[in-house]
Amino acid sequence: MAKRRLSAETIAAQAGGYVDRASGGVVPPIQPSTTFVRDRDYEPHESGNIYARDDSDTVKEAENILARLDSAKTALLFPNGMAAIAAVFRALPSNSTVIVQSQIYWGTTKWVREFCSRRGLVLVESDLSKPKNLEKLCMSHKPEMVFIETPSNPWLRCTDIAHASKTVQNCGGRLVVDATAATPILTRTLDFGADIVMHSATKGLNGHSDVLAGVLATNTPDSSHWMAIIADRHDAGAVIGSFEAWLLIRAMRTLHLRVERMSKNAQIVAEYLSNHPKVQNVFYPGLTDFEGHKVAKLQMTGGYGCLLSFCIKGDASNALRIAGRLNLFHRATSMGGVESLVEHRHTIEPDTGIPENLLRLSVGIENVDDLILDLGQALE
Ligand SMILES: *Cc1c(COP(=O)(O)O)cnc(C)c1O
């Protein structure tokens, strides 16, 4: 019988079971040293550490926890999510073809377009949450890599990861999934066959709006793509500092509790909004009549995350007025923190098809009745 895998809750709560060998502490120390001594025979220190670009024990501790949360063989930390995404694309051979999901996190789309045109990669953008669409494009383009985001930001489109993995791999490509909005608590992306899972750890993984971080994890560490990613991080130097890695380790101890509570709150808020006369429609994977619900149910367990969008009846000025009347939801970008946020994406990216009457919420861990009352008075 297979050994029972430790659940993410247990891994997170115990920081991967860490006990400091030197002190017996149940919390890892921060090792800020950038360089490490050699002995008189000029052999590296017994730790193997040479220089902190590769050799921060604190970063390795965080990577160990992150890998285990995603049931991955290995994980690499980056100074933020975009640095992780950039490494994934930079590690591809020249002239590669990539298919990227359309209408995802705007920072990704913007950078990938610029990078592919400058480096001569063929870029195909399409709504890959539609299975037939992905099948057709993989057949006709034979891409080296397909990049999806599920649930997507801010449309909450849900892509069937198992189906996408099979489809992409059958054509000889690799599937990379940005699972930031799901976190490893709600979706174990690699279990569904993806080659690489990416998270902006700035969001739910850290969850306290005080650390920038990004992570990639894989079960195929020997692949040429992953080796190139390791080399890219080392050579181009997109590494995270020990202090940030330590804060992330600390924050992840309560990851499961935060994600559970946020998902519960978001579900209640989504249901409240979908019954509100001033609201046109709500985008949330946990709503049974939402387009992505069936797929989300296949691959999300324990809830549907903190992120939701809704369109109000009215125009940009109405939407901005509602945002301006909120007292508890901070008007700020980002998501996955313990405090609730509201954003008018159309103001930030006016020419990308985001409706002017759409508001995006990141629902925090507050008392949900307080949040509902705040929304209610703002929508009046
Ligand atoms: C925020 C975000 C990113 C980028 O991460 P940073 O840590 O801000 O660089 C990528 N993908 C998604 C879905 C995000 O929400």
The ligand as an SDF file (V2000), in Angstrom:
LIG
                    3D

 15 15  0  0  0  0  0  0  0  0999 V2000
    0.4630   38.9550   -9.1780 C   0  0  0  0  0  0  0  0  0  0  0  0
    0.4340   37.8930  -10.1760 C   0  0  0  0  0  0  0  0  0  0  0  0
    1.5820   37.5810  -10.9350 C   0  0  0  0  0  0  0  0  0  0  0  0
    2.8830   38.3420  -10.7890 C   0  0  0  0  0  0  0  0  0  0  0  0
    3.4550   38.1640   -9.5400 O   0  0  0  0  0  0  0  0  0  0  0  0
    4.3670   39.2750   -8.8290 P   0  0  0  0  0  0  0  0  0  0  0  0
    4.7680   38.6040   -7.5600 O   0  0  0  0  0  0  0  0  0  0  0  0
    3.5310   40.4960   -8.6430 O   0  0  0  0  0  0  0  0  0  0  0  0
    5.5150   39.5290   -9.7390 O   0  0  0  0  0  0  0  0  0  0  0  0
    1.4730   36.5550  -11.8560 C   0  0  0  0  0  0  0  0  0  0  0  0
    0.3140   35.8750  -12.0340 N   0  0  0  0  0  0  0  0  0  0  0  0
   -0.7920   36.1580  -11.3270 C   0  0  0  0  0  0  0  0  0  0  0  0
   -2.0350   35.3740  -11.5760 C   0  0  0  0  0  0  0  0  0  0  0  0
   -0.7800   37.1830  -10.3900 C   0  0  0  0  0  0  0  0  0  0  0  0
   -1.8790   37.4670   -9.6950 O   0  0  0  0  0  0  0  0  0  0  0  0
  1  2  1  0
  2  3  1  0
  2 14  2  0
  3  4  1  0
  3 10  2  0
  4  5  1  0
  5  6  1  0
  6  7  2  0
  6  8  1  0
  6  9  1  0
 10 11  1  0
 11 12  2  0
 12 13  1  0
 12 14  1  0
 14 15  1  0
M  END
$$$$
